[in-house]
Amino acid sequence: MHKIGLIDYGMGNIHSVTKSLESLGEEIILIKNFNDSKLCKALILPGVGAFDPAMKNLINTDLITDLKSWIKSGKSFFGICLGLQLLFESSDEGKVQGLGILKGKIQKIPNVVNQRIPHMGWCQLLPTKNNTLFGIEELNNWVYFVHSYHAIPDDLNIIAAQVDYGPEKLTAIIENDNLLACQFHPEKSGITGEKLLRRWLSNIQ
């Protein structure tokens, strides 16, 4: 069992993420002050909602400097949905600067014939390289998405998986050393989501 810190900044799906991890035997500590993170082996930045209010909430919690230091130190970090998008420099959704931990920006999902925005529902992950969550040869990794914006990293090598959106492909998983983030909701993705979370937890040092 690990102590997992869940950053509580007023924009996260705290209840569902907590419930999902507790069902896997983990102890969850809600992080409102970085003193609370001292016993944690890993941090999760969840997120539901819009980019600017989320960044303003993070700024108001005074967690940003410590959050960046945590990631830079090499400790395990996991971003979920909006928690992935906030890691980048900027977003088409707003005007507030992102965390800038990853180079690149968040863009509006392109208009595609016969596809709706938001991109919502169950879709199959398409791995672009072997990664912490699953191997490139694995099939049937169906997970639940709901988003209107997607990540365009400057370094495309940090994309670990994509998802089809008509003829387009959208970023689904980012992995960069100790930093892992997914655009979908593993806590809402049934057996597959549970499997992916278990694998992430098994890699925590």
Backbone hydrogen bonds, N-H to C=O, Kabsch-Sander energy under -0.5 kcal/mol:
donor,donor_aa,acceptor,acceptor_aa,energy
4,I,2,H,-0.7
4,I,27,E,-3.1
5,G,3,K,-0.5
5,G,42,A,-3.0
6,L,29,I,-2.7
7,I,5,G,-0.6
7,I,44,I,-2.6
8,D,31,I,-2.3
9,Y,7,I,-0.9
14,I,12,G,-1.8
17,V,13,N,-2.1
18,T,14,I,-2.7
19,K,15,H,-2.7
20,S,16,S,-2.1
21,L,17,V,-2.3
22,E,18,T,-2.8
23,S,19,K,-1.8
24,L,21,L,-0.9
25,G,22,E,-1.7
26,E,21,L,-2.1
27,E,2,H,-2.3
28,I,26,E,-0.5
29,I,4,I,-2.7
31,I,6,L,-2.7
32,K,30,L,-0.8
36,D,33,N,-2.4
37,S,34,F,-1.2
38,K,35,N,-1.1
40,C,37,S,-1.8
41,K,3,K,-2.8
42,A,3,K,-0.9
43,L,76,S,-1.8
44,I,5,G,-2.7
45,L,78,F,-2.4
48,V,11,M,-3.5
54,A,50,A,-1.5
55,M,51,F,-2.5
56,K,52,D,-2.6
57,N,53,P,-2.2
58,L,54,A,-2.3
59,I,55,M,-2.7
60,N,56,K,-2.4
61,T,57,N,-1.4
62,D,58,L,-0.7
62,D,59,I,-1.0
63,L,58,L,-1.2
67,L,63,L,-2.5
68,K,64,I,-2.6
69,S,65,T,-2.0
70,W,66,D,-2.2
71,I,67,L,-1.9
72,K,68,K,-2.5
73,S,69,S,-1.7
74,G,71,I,-1.4
75,K,70,W,-1.3
76,S,41,K,-0.7
77,F,178,N,-1.8
78,F,43,L,-2.3
79,G,180,L,-2.2
80,I,45,L,-2.4
81,C,182,C,-2.9
81,C,184,F,-0.6
82,L,47,G,-1.4
83,G,80,I,-2.9
84,L,81,C,-1.8
85,Q,81,C,-1.5
86,L,82,L,-2.3
87,L,84,L,-1.2
88,F,85,Q,-1.6
89,E,104,G,-1.7
90,S,104,G,-0.7
92,D,106,I,-2.7
94,G,91,S,-1.3
98,G,89,E,-2.9
99,L,86,L,-2.8
100,G,88,F,-1.6
101,I,87,L,-1.0
102,L,87,L,-2.6
105,K,152,I,-1.7
106,I,90,S,-2.5
107,Q,105,K,-0.5
107,Q,150,H,-2.8
109,I,148,S,-2.6
112,V,110,P,-0.5
115,Q,112,V,-1.9
119,H,147,H,-2.8
120,M,118,P,-0.8
121,G,145,F,-2.7
123,C,143,V,-2.5
125,L,141,N,-2.8
126,L,162,Q,-2.8
128,T,160,A,-2.1
129,K,160,A,-1.1
131,N,134,F,-1.2
138,E,135,G,-1.5
142,W,140,N,-1.4
143,V,123,C,-2.7
144,Y,185,H,-0.5
145,F,121,G,-2.8
145,F,143,V,-0.5
147,H,119,H,-1.9
150,H,107,Q,-2.8
152,I,105,K,-2.8
154,D,103,K,-2.0
156,L,154,D,-0.9
158,I,155,D,-1.7
159,I,156,L,-1.5
160,A,158,I,-0.6
160,A,173,I,-2.5
161,A,173,I,-1.3
162,Q,126,L,-2.5
163,V,170,L,-1.9
165,Y,168,E,-2.9
168,E,165,Y,-2.0
170,L,163,V,-2.7
172,A,161,A,-2.7
173,I,161,A,-2.0
174,I,181,A,-3.1
175,E,158,I,-2.8
176,N,179,L,-3.0
179,L,176,N,-2.2
180,L,77,F,-2.1
180,L,178,N,-0.5
181,A,174,I,-2.5
182,C,79,G,-2.4
183,Q,172,A,-2.8
184,F,172,A,-0.6
185,H,144,Y,-2.7
188,K,185,H,-1.4
189,S,186,P,-1.4
192,T,189,S,-0.7
193,G,189,S,-2.0
194,E,190,G,-2.1
195,K,191,I,-2.4
196,L,192,T,-2.5
197,L,193,G,-2.3
198,R,194,E,-2.5
199,R,195,K,-2.0
200,W,196,L,-2.1
201,L,197,L,-2.7
202,S,198,R,-2.2
203,N,199,R,-0.8
203,N,200,W,-1.1
204,I,201,L,-1.2
